[in-house]
Amino acid sequence: MEKFRIFYLVGGVLFLTVSAAGGAWWELVVGEASKPVLYVGFSPFGFNAELLGTEVIRLSPLMSALFTSERLLAMLGSATIILGSLLQEKPWSRRLLNLRPLTMPVCFGILTIAIAVALATLVQRFTPSVAQALPNLGEALMPYSSRYLTVNLYPFTGVNGLVKVSTESKFTTQFWAALASGVFCLAGWILGRKKTASPLPPA
């Protein structure tokens, strides 16, 4: 098997595994990890929000269908990469190779950070009472930037005081596995381009 196809094959199998397994790519956990007060999980394939173990946001049938469709498309894209890697004797096999395992996690990471920034900005501008009660909300939402959420008690109780609640915002193992699959596919794409650009040996 050609070297560039091996990289594509590894990337395709890894991304197919991540897509089939599901699970959150980004998580926000407020409180103890074993029994969080608030849990939010988000990925291209689903969204989940729980308060004290109870689901607080139920997805509409349309959103559920969109998430399911995205997951099926990711699995189909992975399958085409695997087939394109294995069927090297077919002249059309290279058309099956793609960089979806790279573009999806990169776009997801950018989108997640953009949503966190936008949400913090909107809260600060349009709901000043919430912004006063949660002064470091934006920082707590950003992956790896903060380990606590500050709660100002005054807006709730009229008593001056601050409480710091343990918080963890992070990209999960599934996200990093998806990104790794994209790196393998990118390496395959680079090697494939070099192979195409290489001059043919003299007869």
SVG drawing of the C-alpha trace seen along z (x, -y; Angstrom):
<svg xmlns="http://www.w3.org/2000/svg" viewBox="-39 -46 55 49">
<polyline fill="none" stroke="black" stroke-width="0.4" points="0.0,0.0 1.2,-3.5 2.5,-5.4 0.0,-8.3 -2.9,-5.9 -1.7,-4.4 -2.0,-7.8 -5.5,-8.2 -6.5,-4.8 -5.5,-5.4 -7.2,-8.8 -10.4,-7.3 -10.6,-4.4 -10.0,-6.7 -12.6,-9.3 -15.1,-6.5 -14.6,-5.2 -15.0,-8.7 -18.2,-9.3 -19.7,-6.0 -18.9,-6.3 -20.5,-9.7 -20.0,-11.6 -19.3,-15.3 -16.3,-17.0 -16.5,-19.9 -17.7,-19.8 -18.6,-22.3 -18.8,-20.9 -19.8,-23.2 -19.3,-21.6 -17.8,-18.2 -17.1,-16.0 -18.8,-13.0 -22.0,-15.0 -22.0,-18.2 -24.4,-21.0 -24.4,-21.8 -23.2,-19.7 -23.1,-20.8 -21.8,-18.6 -21.6,-19.6 -20.3,-18.0 -21.2,-18.1 -23.4,-15.1 -25.4,-16.2 -26.0,-18.6 -26.8,-17.8 -27.4,-20.1 -28.2,-18.8 -28.9,-20.7 -28.5,-18.5 -28.7,-15.4 -31.9,-16.5 -32.1,-17.4 -32.9,-21.1 -32.8,-21.6 -34.7,-19.1 -33.7,-19.2 -36.5,-19.7 -37.0,-16.9 -35.5,-19.1 -32.3,-19.7 -32.1,-16.0 -32.5,-15.1 -29.7,-17.6 -27.3,-16.2 -28.1,-12.6 -27.6,-13.6 -24.2,-15.2 -23.1,-12.1 -24.2,-9.9 -22.4,-12.2 -19.2,-12.0 -19.4,-8.2 -20.0,-8.1 -17.1,-10.4 -14.9,-8.2 -16.0,-5.1 -15.2,-6.7 -11.7,-7.5 -11.2,-3.9 -12.4,-2.6 -10.2,-5.1 -7.2,-4.0 -7.8,-0.3 -8.8,-0.3 -5.5,-1.7 -5.7,0.3 -8.8,-1.7 -8.0,-4.9 -10.9,-6.7 -10.0,-5.8 -8.2,-9.0 -11.5,-10.9 -12.8,-9.2 -10.1,-10.7 -11.0,-13.9 -10.0,-16.1 -13.3,-16.1 -11.7,-14.6 -9.5,-17.7 -12.1,-20.4 -14.8,-19.2 -12.8,-19.4 -11.0,-22.6 -14.3,-24.3 -15.8,-22.9 -13.0,-24.3 -13.3,-27.7 -17.1,-27.6 -17.0,-26.6 -14.7,-29.5 -16.7,-31.9 -20.0,-30.8 -18.3,-31.2 -17.2,-34.8 -20.5,-35.7 -22.5,-34.3 -20.4,-36.2 -20.7,-39.4 -24.5,-39.1 -24.9,-38.4 -22.8,-41.4 -24.7,-43.7 -28.3,-42.6 -28.6,-41.0 -26.4,-43.1 -27.9,-41.4 -26.6,-38.1 -23.2,-39.6 -23.0,-41.1 -23.9,-37.8 -21.4,-35.8 -18.5,-38.3 -16.1,-35.8 -18.6,-33.8 -16.7,-34.4 -13.4,-33.2 -15.1,-30.1 -16.6,-29.1 -13.3,-29.3 -11.6,-25.9 -8.8,-25.5 -8.8,-29.2 -10.4,-29.0 -11.0,-26.4 -13.7,-28.3 -16.9,-30.3 -17.3,-33.3 -20.9,-33.9 -21.7,-37.3 -24.4,-36.7 -25.6,-40.3 -28.0,-40.1 -29.6,-37.0 -29.6,-37.6 -28.7,-41.3 -25.7,-40.2 -22.3,-41.2 -20.2,-38.1 -18.5,-36.0 -18.6,-32.2 -16.2,-30.3 -17.6,-27.1 -15.3,-24.5 -15.6,-24.7 -14.0,-22.7 -14.4,-23.7 -12.4,-21.5 -12.2,-19.7 -12.6,-16.0 -10.7,-13.0 -13.2,-12.5 -12.3,-15.9 -8.5,-15.3 -9.0,-11.9 -11.0,-13.5 -8.3,-16.2 -5.6,-13.4 -7.5,-11.7 -7.5,-14.9 -3.7,-15.3 -3.2,-11.8 -5.4,-12.7 -3.5,-16.0 -0.3,-14.1 -1.7,-11.7 -2.8,-14.6 0.7,-16.2 2.4,-13.0 -0.1,-12.3 0.6,-15.8 4.3,-15.2 3.9,-11.8 1.8,-13.5 4.4,-16.3 7.4,-13.9 8.8,-13.5 8.6,-10.1 11.9,-8.1 13.5,-7.7 12.5,-4.7"/>
</svg>
